[in-house]
Amino acid sequence: MVDEPSSDDESPKRSLIKREVEPAEDEANFRVLETIADVEGVDVTALPPLYERIDHILDHLFDTPPAPEAQVVITFSYYGYRVRVDQEGHIELTRLNGAPESWNGQS
């Protein structure tokens, strides 16, 4: 995982967090979970399964990437965040309004 500097403070209190991951088809869902777990300071296994929310959409994005000019972006809500993933492996997490600092529910 490569951090893209957006601030010195990437705590869950921040509203926008940016990360970059290697776009690998067999690890796409895990990379998103790993990013959220890192930001939240929890183990990945503490998060609800991502595939129950978006199936394997991210895997399909990275298995045969579309042409760069397509600029494909997938956006969804998960664990108190609006998650944005593009075909190049950039992940943006935006804390949803009203989401607690330490999200204990499932979104």
DARA-V154540 format. One record per residue. RES is the residue in one small letter. PSI is psi in whole degrees, 0 to 359 (NA if undefined). NEAR is the number of other ideal C-beta (glycine too) atoms within 8 Angstrom. Layout:
res;psi;near
RES;PSI;NEAR
RES;PSI;NEAR
This chain:
res;psi;near
m;132;9
v;123;6
d;136;7
e;115;8
p;123;4
s;345;7
s;163;6
d;342;2
d;107;6
e;37;8
s;164;6
p;346;9
k;335;6
r;148;10
s;335;4
l;126;9
i;132;11
k;138;10
r;160;13
e;133;11
v;159;11
e;123;6
p;85;11
a;126;8
e;324;9
d;358;5
e;8;8
a;309;14
n;317;12
f;322;8
r;321;14
v;314;14
l;317;11
e;319;11
t;313;14
i;317;14
a;319;13
d;315;8
v;319;11
e;345;10
g;34;6
v;165;7
d;147;5
v;324;9
t;347;4
a;347;6
l;148;11
p;150;7
p;133;6
l;326;11
y;337;8
e;340;5
r;318;9
i;11;11
d;228;5
h;33;8
i;316;8
l;322;12
d;318;11
h;329;9
l;322;14
f;345;12
d;320;7
t;83;4
p;140;8
p;167;8
a;144;4
p;325;6
e;346;4
a;330;7
q;51;7
v;134;9
v;135;8
i;130;11
t;135;7
f;165;8
s;139;7
y;130;12
y;38;10
g;12;10
y;151;13
r;120;9
v;130;13
r;122;12
v;130;14
d;172;10
q;348;13
e;359;6
g;14;12
h;131;11
i;130;14
e;130;11
l;127;15
t;121;10
r;130;12
l;145;10
n;135;4
g;354;3
a;134;9
p;158;6
e;319;5
s;97;6
w;120;10
n;355;4
g;181;5
q;141;4
s;NA;10
